[in-house]
């Protein structure tokens, strides 16, 4: 049998403040979508950064299709993981097109210019996020939501095996939240890749993800398929706030009571 | 409106071609102007047949070396300005921000005080510049990472220290030496002779920066974003700081601390649309080079037979230019 796309075994999550969680183990197959939920400061971002090599693996192991993350070069990792950041550094001047084209950097060869294919991929990503008309605009002149769409277009252009999204719905209006996540999920099933998103929106997680990792903030976690992890008792416990649930014919909705 | 073929390649080609033309024209103007007026025929004769008569001496021993020194120095400063602005993520960063010019000045001034020959003065300036860079890095280093803020603050503080030393050297010197010290401090090309080393550093620096140009594009989006795109950020920064320091130290050794080129030239090019470093880097070389050649030509002709230090001219041109750019940038962002 083929090894899962992503395997995490006994991974420690550390922040400068100390250990965040008991060692985490989970695995993700192609086509699966994982939501990381939990209160502020429980280690969602730390986990994402560790998975894509931005923070060293101190104990435990992360592997992609059997390849240990620690053995991979930066460029190899960037071809496997596409990271969408929660906060972007204050940008230097650049056009929307140039920023999205940076997503192609992990696939670039030294001294080579972008190929016709790179340009096609970038233009397609721009189109998918309704950004074509903004292509030549300076990134400074965009609104928060437009910048977030640019960042999503860039990670789409990167064509990673695992999308790692930190708060993908940040700054987006509800229509774009749904459009962007639909798009990413379609991409995941089309290309047989996977997706991990850290989010505060339980309903987006319930709607778009097959699996949930819930960090309870007291050092424990629960991992499993969405239906089994998400219920009002578990959520109320993890968020230390009563969470109620409504069941509609289409889906279950969670809200703070 | 839908885009379009890959944006900008043609525009960038035009821009670079125009800048190369500007470089050639500025060098020709510099060689053709001076206190001795030479006709076109005389100039051509002098360039073609270096036979030792007065006009060929003027052209080959005075004007051409000086014009080349100016071009080289301007190019080096503009290149390291580009790099410093990305590294420190600060649009106000210039090549001297890590105290390079201060260290070089103290070295050169000590050499002048001791009455050393010109050769020793340049050696002392280079040694002072590199010492200052190492000092700033040593003081700012914490574990293996340099945060831009720490580097910037350390650079500013160390520069202030050099400033104090410079003032001590100036106030305790005799009137004779103060004149040459002041010229050195303001940036002056009248004694400059480029040599093969300077050229090698320019070419080497350019090659290194061009090889990292796409990584520089990623780095200008922030350290984490660059790392997530597979860039080895720590290694890249080390390479960039080292190249920038070496290029700045070389420029300072050739011409003293010429201000404004490294600050203004990259901004001008970004406003002209060259934000991709594969265009910005060669563009800066040509624009920085020709900017300094033209400024120096003005410096030696404007009050002829007197000469002004070129640093005064770059500031005189640079200040209004920079203010206009800032104003335009502000209008663009708020409109």
Interface residues (C-beta under 8 A of the other chain):
Chain A: X52 X53 X54 X73 X74 X75 X76 X77 X78 X79 X81 X82 X83 X85 X88 X89 X90 X91 X92 X93 X94 X95 X97 X98 X99 X102 X103 X105 X106 X108 X110 X111 X114 X119 X123 X126 X127 X132 X133 X135 X136 X138 X140 X141 X158
Chain B: X1 X2 X3 X4 X5 X6 X7 X85 X86 X89 X211 X214 X215 X217 X218 X220 X221 X222 X223 X224 X225 X227 X228 X229 X230 X231 X232 X270 X275 X276 X332 X333
